[in-house]
Amino acid sequence: MSYSAQALRRQTLTASASVSTTARALHKRRVELRTPAWLAVAGALGLSVMGVAAIATTEPALATRQIAFLCVSLLAAAVVTLPHFRMLQRLSVPLMLAVLALLVFVMIPFVPEAIVRPRNGARRWISLGVTDFQPSELAKIAYIIALASYLRYRKNYRRFLGLLLPLALTFVPMALVLVEPDLGTALLFLPTLFAMLVAAGAKLRHLALIVVIGLASAPALYPILQTHQRNRIDALYYQIIGDDRHVQGIGLQGDKAMMLAGAGGLTGVGRAKSADLLHHNRLPEEQNDMVFAVVCCRWGALGALLQWGLHLAITAGGLLAAARTRDPFGRLVVVGAVAALFAQMAINTGMTLGLMPITGLTLPFVSAGGSSLLTAWLMIGVVLNVGMRPSQYLAPEPFDWTSRDAE
Amino acid sequence: MRDDRPDSSFFHRRLLLLGGLMGAMVLMLGAQLGRLTIAEGDARLDRAERALKRSTILPTHRGRILDRRGRVLAHDDPGYGVAVRYGVITGTWLDETARRRAASEAGRGAWAEMDEAQRREAAMRHRPELEAMRGRLYRALCEHGGIDEVELARRLALIMERVERTAEHVRERQREAVVARYGEEEAARVYRPEPIAEERAAHPVLERVDDDVAFSMRALELELPGMFEVTDARRRVNPWLQCTVRVDRRSLPSGLAAEAPLDVVLAGVADHVVGSMRRSYAEDVERRPLREDGPDRDLAGYRDGDLVGASGVECAYEAHLRGARGLVRRRVDSGETERVPAAPGGDLRVTLDVALQARVQAVLSPQVGLAVVQPFHQNALLPVGWPLRCAAVVLEIESGEVLALVSTPTRAEARVAEEAGTAPAWVHDAWINRPAEAIYPPGSIIKPLVLAAAVTEGALDLDQTIECTGHYFPDEPDHLRCWIYRPHYDFMTHGPLHAEDALARSCNIFFYTLGDRLGLARLTDWLRRFGLGAAPGLGLAVDMSGAPTGAARAGESGGFLMGSEEIARLGSGPQRSAAISLGIGQGPAVTWTAVQAANAYAALARGGVWRPATLVDSSASSIEGAAPSAPVDLALDRRGVRAALEGLRRAVRDGGTGHHFMNDAGAREEIFDVEGVTLWGKTGTAQAPPLRGADTNADGEIDADDEAIMGLDHAWFVGLVGPADTSLPMFAIAVIVEYAGSGGRVAGPVANQIVHALQDEGYLPVPAESPARTESPPPHEPAPPTTSPPAPEEPAG
């Protein structure tokens, strides 16, 4: 090797090392506190406060407990924002495997009740002593991370057959959650997948075809649903056609929720009266799945609009953060998080307002309960993490597909 | 310098699409929110607020039913009962209350954390106190109810047995419904028996406790909440359900006459008129539910288990009698209390004189014998002693008010006979109020109406005679014969007759002739004016279908009268034949009730002025449907009316068919022996349809093996009566004895006893020189000796 060649090689190595160092430095150092993700944080905080107040309407003691859960959740969210989100991507596979293992674990019949305590026939909770932990809540985050990790550098989902593997990946955790049974949480996986595929650039006609096929084949699933699930669909059907013979039976919860939500009128009936109405009408799950009825009853339509506004703030903050980052994983994980939160909100408020069948699904940030609140705030933590690290790549814009790509 | 603005790349457009989709979903949710909170907000708030209201329903009184002299025929008897919750009896209340108390004590969070064993243990700590409460209740029941523990246990066991039997039946139906919905296999997995209403309800353990006991138990109820209820146990009582009437038997036909009076024990006086009560059906509640709330609040509405009038005026005037419950409603949030006092039901006065009704019922009682086949009846087809079903009406001519409306057997008598298994043919169809609902061919009692119509229509010159030749058509001696043209009377004929005598002797040929001359259309038209073919409007009619059509009504019948369309369809030959038969009240063109017969005769007595017969006091104008109808002048020729009345007067005098009969010993017996009165009357012997419901093969059962008995006649007597010193009749009487044979020899003596009853009750004068009848105290004053205290009917709601 000649001197010049050696010098050239040294210079090249030095230059290369310098470029690499600069890129890494760019990754590590660029934490920007000015990010639209704060909008999402503000929305989530507003909703959490609203949730505590809603819970305090009838159960002040439970509200205090909820404040404690909120503090823990905020701390957890803050912790999630500390490491670079790429670490989540690296952990995606082990995290997903761990969650799948937990989902299988809760269904093992001989696990002592001290560890897995069935409630109302469902095996969803692992006892942690001070509180219970619901693996299906964690599964939502693990799924979003795993799917984002899978989709980030691929383009096969631009073909119809390429959508089958993401769908198959979705059905594994979804099926495990479904047999707990937790139909509500299981149903969240599909809109999350849909949103992430849309963002990743899957062809809309392919997605539309899948949606049409799914909707067309949905009635075939009815016979294999459990009896109480069928009852809830039946109750919605009877409510829509105006058949009130079942309002004291299978339609009781839905009817009471609609009644109490409507009773709030435009501005609500206030704390004292809403507490009386809720107490004496005995709305089932008033602090959990049906907390939106409490919001409507206490603060009326304006309160409900405020709540939706805060949810839209989360959505907007998340989508803007996704728009600013150039990291494909970061983009998808944020879209998945806000989509999951929005879908959960839409299903929960939809069932309270009588547009969807009743499913055991909490209202994010608002419903009482540690697992639900923690999961929601972890998602906000992920959104903020990505939002604070726009990751300026020396690379083409990810997911900037043209009509010729992957044809 | 990095540009902070997001690039308008493909990815960003997709984000915009997602944002748009989410916004659209929020808009959709917002639309539904607007519907619920703004469009329907008030209604939903109103519904939600119902849970804040604690209501106590106050009982009401059902109105009384009174007779024309103010005597009570039916009234509510207030009272209380004590009913124990089924869960307390079975012990499930102890378990549930113990768990509830334990959960409350532990707090919601802690209870949720407990496993089943911990919960059970926590609940067990509350059991002793609850068991002590139950023991206290049972001791109070024994003490206040005057029963011992064994009797209490027996009553509780009976309740459990009854509820378990019902629950078993209901659950089987529930399971069948689940199987029908999900299939056998899935149903076996998902079916969970639900508690039935009886398992959630309180069941009466003490009935008819007095006010002091009710007060004590109410005080205990505050200390033992949710374990029992002090219930309103008012009942509907009919004081005339049983009474005794003394009958003077000296004026009865010779086979029945006796010097000693007979005390006749009656059951169910006027029970067809007063009617009965029943528990509400689902249809009642559906038709008019009790509504405590809202603009359509209706406290007169029905709940399950309410008592509802089932028949008679109890049914026809249900809305008037029922009343409306009261309501005390307290809001749990504000303490505000609303009181709506109970509105008692209105009293209802009927035109009946219940004492006269009882006397007429006594006359028709099998114990007296007039309504039982007797040798002097000369009934060749029914055995002596066969009880006969009867209907009798007494009507005040001036007002049209019905003083007595008797149907035998009464419903109470039929119940007793059915339980004893006696006289099955007698109790057949006993639920029918015969004088108002049962329809019969008129037979000869229609003749005075035909006569008056014929004179008015110019079909008969009263100065001329019509000759009775024994049979109507000269060359057909076996067809359309006079009743006298029979071998028994050596084929006699009446010869030439004037109208009055023709009526007095009931000559068929004379009235065949009038029927033929008038023709079917004109004759039926006149009968329609006399009220035939339309319900008389007594006030008993009940709409059975919701449609105000005659066919859908029950309670009173209008009989049958051939309409003009049917007449037109018949053709001239059949029309003529029907008209000739109708002249003597036979044939297919007409049937009527005893009330219609009495009312038609009353119209004649008024000189041709018809007015509806009434059973409900028309002065009570607030009662719907009871407003009096205006009298209608039928525009009859006065000479025809006079001739008809004269014929009726002669009919009960010597030579008339209503004057005497030859008894089984061949002796002549006068039908009427009442002094101090003037009588007008007409006998009728109407061909009856085959008698079914008789145990002809004497196997103790009425079944398909029994043959219908053919060739029997119904015995009619319809008459008018007034004081001897006036030529104006005051009362119309109609009697029909079913399948009994001759009107003169069977129904005539009954009418004679009804005239005696009118005298006994002071409606007709008793001449001072007449032989004193056996002292016959009115059934109501002093209180009639009853065989047992007036038995209550149903408890009122």
HADDOCK unambig.tbl for C-alpha pairs under 7 A between the chains (distance, minus, plus):
assign (segid A and resid 195 and name CA) (segid B and resid 18 and name CA) 6.88 0.50 0.50
assign (segid A and resid 198 and name CA) (segid B and resid 14 and name CA) 6.36 0.50 0.50
assign (segid A and resid 199 and name CA) (segid B and resid 11 and name CA) 6.11 0.50 0.50
assign (segid A and resid 199 and name CA) (segid B and resid 14 and name CA) 5.37 0.50 0.50
assign (segid A and resid 199 and name CA) (segid B and resid 15 and name CA) 6.15 0.50 0.50
assign (segid A and resid 201 and name CA) (segid B and resid 11 and name CA) 6.96 0.50 0.50
assign (segid A and resid 259 and name CA) (segid B and resid 44 and name CA) 5.09 0.50 0.50
assign (segid A and resid 259 and name CA) (segid B and resid 48 and name CA) 6.47 0.50 0.50
assign (segid A and resid 260 and name CA) (segid B and resid 48 and name CA) 6.42 0.50 0.50
assign (segid A and resid 261 and name CA) (segid B and resid 37 and name CA) 6.86 0.50 0.50
assign (segid A and resid 262 and name CA) (segid B and resid 36 and name CA) 4.51 0.50 0.50
assign (segid A and resid 262 and name CA) (segid B and resid 37 and name CA) 4.03 0.50 0.50
assign (segid A and resid 262 and name CA) (segid B and resid 40 and name CA) 6.72 0.50 0.50
assign (segid A and resid 262 and name CA) (segid B and resid 41 and name CA) 4.83 0.50 0.50
assign (segid A and resid 262 and name CA) (segid B and resid 44 and name CA) 5.61 0.50 0.50
assign (segid A and resid 262 and name CA) (segid B and resid 45 and name CA) 6.83 0.50 0.50
assign (segid A and resid 263 and name CA) (segid B and resid 37 and name CA) 6.41 0.50 0.50
assign (segid A and resid 263 and name CA) (segid B and resid 41 and name CA) 5.21 0.50 0.50
assign (segid A and resid 263 and name CA) (segid B and resid 42 and name CA) 6.67 0.50 0.50
assign (segid A and resid 263 and name CA) (segid B and resid 44 and name CA) 4.97 0.50 0.50
assign (segid A and resid 263 and name CA) (segid B and resid 45 and name CA) 3.85 0.50 0.50
assign (segid A and resid 263 and name CA) (segid B and resid 48 and name CA) 6.76 0.50 0.50
assign (segid A and resid 264 and name CA) (segid B and resid 37 and name CA) 6.25 0.50 0.50
assign (segid A and resid 264 and name CA) (segid B and resid 41 and name CA) 6.85 0.50 0.50
assign (segid A and resid 265 and name CA) (segid B and resid 37 and name CA) 4.18 0.50 0.50
assign (segid A and resid 265 and name CA) (segid B and resid 38 and name CA) 5.46 0.50 0.50
assign (segid A and resid 265 and name CA) (segid B and resid 41 and name CA) 4.84 0.50 0.50
assign (segid A and resid 266 and name CA) (segid B and resid 37 and name CA) 6.09 0.50 0.50
assign (segid A and resid 266 and name CA) (segid B and resid 38 and name CA) 6.07 0.50 0.50
assign (segid A and resid 276 and name CA) (segid B and resid 333 and name CA) 6.76 0.50 0.50
assign (segid A and resid 277 and name CA) (segid B and resid 48 and name CA) 6.35 0.50 0.50
assign (segid A and resid 277 and name CA) (segid B and resid 49 and name CA) 6.59 0.50 0.50
assign (segid A and resid 277 and name CA) (segid B and resid 52 and name CA) 6.92 0.50 0.50
assign (segid A and resid 280 and name CA) (segid B and resid 51 and name CA) 5.55 0.50 0.50
assign (segid A and resid 280 and name CA) (segid B and resid 52 and name CA) 6.27 0.50 0.50
assign (segid A and resid 281 and name CA) (segid B and resid 48 and name CA) 6.79 0.50 0.50
assign (segid A and resid 281 and name CA) (segid B and resid 51 and name CA) 5.70 0.50 0.50
assign (segid A and resid 301 and name CA) (segid B and resid 33 and name CA) 6.76 0.50 0.50
assign (segid A and resid 301 and name CA) (segid B and resid 37 and name CA) 6.31 0.50 0.50
assign (segid A and resid 319 and name CA) (segid B and resid 15 and name CA) 6.51 0.50 0.50
assign (segid A and resid 323 and name CA) (segid B and resid 6 and name CA) 5.67 0.50 0.50
assign (segid A and resid 323 and name CA) (segid B and resid 12 and name CA) 6.11 0.50 0.50
assign (segid A and resid 324 and name CA) (segid B and resid 6 and name CA) 5.36 0.50 0.50
assign (segid A and resid 350 and name CA) (segid B and resid 29 and name CA) 6.53 0.50 0.50
assign (segid A and resid 353 and name CA) (segid B and resid 32 and name CA) 6.77 0.50 0.50
assign (segid A and resid 353 and name CA) (segid B and resid 33 and name CA) 6.71 0.50 0.50
assign (segid A and resid 399 and name CA) (segid B and resid 10 and name CA) 6.97 0.50 0.50
assign (segid A and resid 399 and name CA) (segid B and resid 11 and name CA) 5.78 0.50 0.50
assign (segid A and resid 400 and name CA) (segid B and resid 9 and name CA) 6.12 0.50 0.50
assign (segid A and resid 400 and name CA) (segid B and resid 10 and name CA) 5.04 0.50 0.50
assign (segid A and resid 400 and name CA) (segid B and resid 11 and name CA) 5.93 0.50 0.50
assign (segid A and resid 401 and name CA) (segid B and resid 10 and name CA) 6.28 0.50 0.50
